[in-house]
Amino acid sequence: MKNAAEPKLFSTRQERELASLRDLSARVGSDSLLVQASNGNTSIKLDGILWIKASGKWLSHAMQEEMLVPLELAEVQESIRTGAEIASRHAQKDELRPSIETAMHALLRHRVVIHVHSINAIAWAIRVDGPDQLRKRLAGLQWQWISYAASGIPLAQEIEKAVATAPETDVLILGNHGLVVCGQDCHTAEKLLREVERRLAIVPRRFPKPDTTVLALIAHFSKWQFPDVDLLHALGTDAVSRKILKGGVLYPCQAIFLGQTVPLFPPAVVVSKFTKGLNGKDGTPPFVAVERSGVMLNEKMTSAERATLVGLAQVTQRTEESAQLHYLNEEEVTDVLSNGAHGYKEVGVTEEKANSPGEIKKFDGERKTIYHGNACVS
Ligand SMILES: [Zn+2]
């Protein structure tokens, strides 16, 4: 794939539209109910060029650093037709590589495409009855439900099939994944995004306050600390959330950043777990949830893991106990975590951690390399 960034004089109109996209990206990326860490992506098609967010970049940083990769749209479409890997040609060191969801952005005919991991949309997208529940809520909009498919070409193919007979579709609910909205310009797309969000909004369930008796014992162990976000305690104190988490993996980012199983322990065993170092074969988890007590964080937790955990708590707090949920199956989870043909292997991704609210520090480099696998974390 040729990078279309060769020196070129952009028209004032193009510059204005790109500025609008950066502005929109930063705004959407800064809303934790829409985007967590590097997930989500935006694009615009301008005169045969697809400008798309680069892999691994955070939308929230759109005004501070360059994150748009220009690609010849015709070449991307040809790659989709021939099944050629779009991303691998951008694998050279230090080069911005297009998002794993480039194929999806390219085949949607609208000029502006916004893909977000909306907490409210995900809370519907994990439900078996999601399509039925949304029929009334999204009535009058041109929307479609897309059953779960791995990010990249598989997801793009499912969307292509769905929009083939309904090209006017501009809202897509991605099963066990998130939301896509489209528009002819940034303003129209963002307005639609806000409208969809308004219709999908769910009031989070209240949850019992944390019991710090056991949590304080954990705090004595080095590297463990109380969370700076109260909401996280719901993963331990809220019985419905615990039941949901025990069911398995709800969406790819959960598996990638937080593991296949949630480290959820009864209070009686938690101290002995810590005394043994919590060093199972999967290593020390970024967090632990203690039944009826709350949550404690590993100080090595990265900012991406933290954002994903907050998102998970927000999703479970918006999910009713009575809802039958659709979890990713073993094969899908393995696929997400593998370095398969459809995904990226993000070697040497800059990891960060946030010990203080709002403060992002460079990670000290001790954590394992993150394999982003087949998921839209980029
Ligand atoms: Zn995604």
Boltz pocket constraint, residues with backbone or C-beta under 6 A from the ligand:
constraints:
  - pocket:
      binder: B
      contacts: [[A, 39], [A, 40], [A, 115], [A, 116], [A, 117], [A, 177], [A, 178], [A, 376], [A, 377]]
      max_distance: 6.0
